[in-house]
């Protein structure tokens, strides 16, 4: 095998090559789980021969079974990439248990000797292929991740066999071989884990009361010695004593109190912004009310003096008055609609202000109680003043809105303009014109048919 910083190349892509790698020491546990991460790459559509994961009682040398010796004692998990029996069932993953007396059948690819397997393609995959072998309570399970995705946990079950007896204290190994065709067999990782029952593991790791008391006494003794040594060092070297910086940092209560004050400050700024917005809305309301009052009081305006004298001199009748125009009525209606929309917005804004004022009172009441009893736990003076001013403005706005909604329509208010006199034709004239058109149309058709008949006589 060729070792590098990233992987171990068991066999290169050269013909008739073999390689292997084994652990130095045997395992000390009976139940285990191993995961082998590898890549098999080659130029051709068919590769050879394959790769094997071993668990045997002895470390093997170069041999005929995927680069390792035959007639082993233990377990072999084979990733066979060449179809020796011509059954078109490769690449194939299989497991075989041997007690040291069986010889591997190359002609049938061990199909009659296996305890289970699955046909999975593991050559030339975009991501490394993973094979996980678990042996727990005499149950052998093999999972495989074919390397189609980058998900390391995308395993699927390949085989599961019960009542499998394997020897204890064996070695783990990896081997590979090439034949007439050649692939690169690279192993990126080989992870080994021991498996234990939960009850047995808890019993092994449980510490007795005597040992626990012993460890606690040792810790107390070492801690007292450490404190004594610190004091002796500080007395002997006063210039090298480190200052205690713990007093310069805020404790938990001070930090929470500062956060409460910051929240109250942000709420106070929000109330100020709401107050400014409310002042703007009040100004708009006063402007709209002024315009509406001007339009309602000046609806019928006298004509200019010269025009009135002319009318009086000419006919001696009632002076001519200038009535309100249609566009003035539309303008009044639009102003009323704008006023109602503004009233709705102000009502919604007042509700929001009331809700926020309640939240402010609750939060600041809690903050005052948390800060201590020295200040009485009440609201600050400037906040109380701002809330009282907001309440006064709310009362004024509410009164204005109620007066505007309940305002009665005056009898001498704006009247709709009289309809304009339009001259229309009488029904008799309308029907006479329709009959005349029909007569003219029939006469034209008769005249045209006569002309066509006279023209046909010449042919």
C-alpha positions, -999 to 999 in steps of 0.1 A, spaced: 0 0 0 11 36 -7 4 60 21 -1 97 16 -14 126 37 -50 122 25 -55 85 18 -39 51 15 -37 37 -21 -41 0 -16 -34 -7 -53 -27 17 -82 -44 13 -116 -18 -11 -129 -24 -47 -139 -19 -76 -115 -11 -56 -84 -20 -64 -48 -19 -44 -16 -30 -46 20 -29 -28 54 -35 -42 88 -39 -30 124 -9 -35 147 -28 -47 177 -58 -69 182 -90 -55 195 -99 -59 232 -137 -58 228 -162 -84 216 -188 -62 199 -177 -36 174 -186 -13 145 -162 -4 116 -167 21 88 -145 21 58 -145 52 35 -130 44 0 -130 53 -36 -126 30 -66 -118 48 -98 -109 35 -133 -111 45 -169 -131 15 -182 -167 6 -178 -157 -26 -160 -131 -28 -133 -111 -54 -115 -108 -71 -91 -121 -55 -60 -115 -45 -24 -120 -64 9 -124 -55 46 -111 -82 70 -116 -93 106 -94 -123 112 -75 -139 141 -41 -134 123 -27 -107 101 -26 -121 65 0 -115 38 -2 -114 0 -26 -140 -14 -52 -148 -40 -84 -135 -23 -85 -98 -31 -48 -95 -23 -50 -115 9 -44 -151 19 -71 -177 15 -86 -200 42 -88 -173 68 -104 -175 102 -129 -147 106 -150 -124 85 -144 -109 50 -166 -82 34 -159 -81 -3 -165 -53 -28 -163 -74 -60 -160 -53 -92 -153 -81 -118 -179 -106 -130 -160 -140 -131 -191 -162 -134 -207 -142 -162 -240 -137 -144 -240 -99 -149 -243 -94 -112 -214 -71 -105 -203 -48 -89 -214 -68 -58 -210 -64 -20 -210 -96 0 -199 -110 33 -183 -145 40 -174 -161 73 -146 -187 73 -133 -209 101 -100 -216 83 -111 -246 64 -130 -232 34 -113 -221 2 -128 -192 -17 -145 -201 -50 -133 -176 -76 -152 -192 -105 -186 -184 -89 -174 -152 -71 -183 -170 -38 -220 -169 -45 -225 -203 -28 -204 -193 2 -217 -159 11 -240 -153 41 -256 -123 23 -250 -95 -1 -264 -68 -24 -256 -55 -59 -244 -19 -56 -222 1 -80 -193 16 -61 -170 26 -90 -164 61 -102 -187 79 -78 -187 117 -73 -183 113 -35 -165 87 -14 -183 53 -8 -189 42 28 -193 7 41 -203 2 77 -200 -33 93 -216 -39 128 -213 -70 149 -235 -69 180 -251 -97 200 -241 -123 173 -259 -102 146 -239 -91 116 -252 -60 97 -237 -43 66 -247 -9 55 -235 9 24 -235 45 11 -229 45 -26 -215 80 -28 -242 96 -49 -247 125 -25 -225 144 0 -246 132 29 -224 110 51 -254 94 68 -272 83 37 -268 46 44 -289 18 31 -291 -18 44 -272 -43 24 -274 -75 45 -283 -87 81 -275 -121 94 -282 -135 128 -264 -162 148 -229 -153 134 -200 -164 156 -168 -146 151 -135 -152 170 -125 -128 197 -94 -106 198 -89 -103 160 -72 -79 137 -88 -55 112 -74 -52 77 -79 -39 42 -67 -55 9 -73 -50 -28 -61 -66 -61 -62 -59 -98 -61 -83 -127 -63 -79 -165 -82 -47 -158 -71 -22 -132 -86 4 -109 -73 27 -82 -83 15 -48 -80 44 -23 -90 42 14 -97 76 29 -107 66 64 -112 35 86 -131 41 118 -135 15 146 -159 17 175 -166 -6 204 -203 -15 212 -215 -21 247 -249 -26 265 -262 4 283 -265 -14 317 -231 -30 315 -215 3 306 -232 21 335 -221 -6 359 -185 -4 347 -183 34 349 -201 37 383 -178 49 410 -182 36 446 -190 59 475 -155 53 490 -137 63 458 -159 93 454 -152 105 490 -115 99 483 -115 121 452 -134 148 470 -109 149 499 -80 150 474 -97 179 456 -102 199 488 -66 193 499 -52 205 466 -75 235 466 -64 246 501 -28 242 491 -34 263 460 -50 291 480 -22 290 506 5 292 479 -13 321 463 -13 340 495 24 333 502 33 344 467 13 377 470 30 384 503 64 377 489 59 396 457 34 424 462 45 442 430 34 412 409 -1 409 425 -28 411 399 -57 435 406 -92 422 411 -112 434 381 -144 418 392 -156 450 409 -153 469 376 -180 448 359 -217 451 363 -236 424 381 -268 409 369 -291 433 387 -273 464 375 -274 451 339 -311 444 340 -318 478 356 -298 495 328 -318 476 302 -351 487 318 -340 524 318 -330 521 281 -364 506 273 -381 535 291 -360 560 272 -370 545 239 -406 545 249 -404 581 259 -389 590 225 -418 571 208 -443 591 228 -426 623 217 -429 613 181 -466 604 185 -472 638 201 -456 655 172 -477 635 148 -508 644 168 -500 681 166 -497 679 129 -531 662 126 -547 688 149 -533 715 126 -547 698 96 -580 695 113 -582 732 122 -574 741 86 -601 718 72 -626 732 97 -617 767 87 -622 760 50 -655 742 56 -668 771 77 -658 796 51 -676 776 24 -708 772 44 -710 809 54 -702 823 19 -724 800 -2 -746 827 -18 -725 858 -27 -739 890 -42 -729 898 -77 -708 928 -84 -724 962 -78 -723 973 -115 -740 941 -127 -768 945 -101 -775 981 -111 -777 972 -147 -803 945 -139 -823 968 -117 -823 995 -142 -831 973 -172 -859 953 -158 -867 968 -125 -869 932 -110 -850 914 -82 -812 918 -83 -793 889 -98 -774 867 -72 -744 845 -80 -753 809 -69 -727 782 -60 -711 764 -89 -709 726 -95 -671 725 -90 -675 743 -56 -700 716 -45 -675 689 -55 -648 707 -36 -669 708 -5 -678 671 -8 -641 662 -12 -632 683 18 -658 665 39 -645 631 27 -609 642 36 -622 654 70 -639 620 77 -608 601 67 -586 623 89 -611 617 118 -607 579 113 -570 581 113 -570 603 144 -593 578 162 -569 550 153 -539 570 164 -556 579 197 -563 542 203 -526 534 196 -515 562 219 -538 549 247 -524 514 244 -488 526 244 -495 548 274 -508 518 293 -477 497 283 -455 526 294 -472 529 328 -469 491 334 -433 489 323 -422 520 342 -441 509 372 -422 476 371 -389 494 365 -395 517 394 -402 488 417 -371 470 405 -349 501 409 -357 502 447 -380 519 471 -360 551 475 -378 569 447 -412 555 456 -415 533 424 -435 561 406 -432 577 371 -407 604 364 -420 640 364 -414 647 328 -431 615 317 -462 623 338 -463 657 323 -461 643 288 -488 618 295 -511 645 309 -506 667 279 -514 638 256 -546 631 275 -556 668 271 -549 667 234 -569 635 231 -599 651 248 -597 681 225 -595 660 194 -623 638 206 -645 668 212 -637 682 178 -645 649 161 -678 645 179 -688 681 171 -679 675 134 -699 643 132 -729 656 151 -730 689 133 -765 695 118 -771 705 82 -783 741 81 -814 749 61 -798 777 43 -768 757 34 -754 749 1 -780 741 -24 -776 720 -56 -776 741 -88 -807 740 -109 -806 718 -140 -797 735 -172 -824 739 -198 -817 716 -227 -837 719 -260 -849 684 -272 -869 675 -303 -905 664 -300 -916 627 -306 -936 637 -338 -905 653 -354 -884 622 -345 -908 597 -361 -913 619 -392 -875 621 -397 -873 582 -394 -900 577 -420 -884 601 -444 -851 582 -441 -869 549 -449 -886 565 -480 -854 579 -493 -836 545 -488 -864 526 -507 -863 552 -535 -826 549 -538 -828 511 -540 -855 512 -567 -835 537 -587 -804 515 -585 -822 483 -596 -837 502 -627 -802 514 -637 -789 478 -635 -818 464 -655 -812 490 -683 -775 482 -683 -782 445 -688 -802 451 -720 -770 462 -739 -753 428 -735 
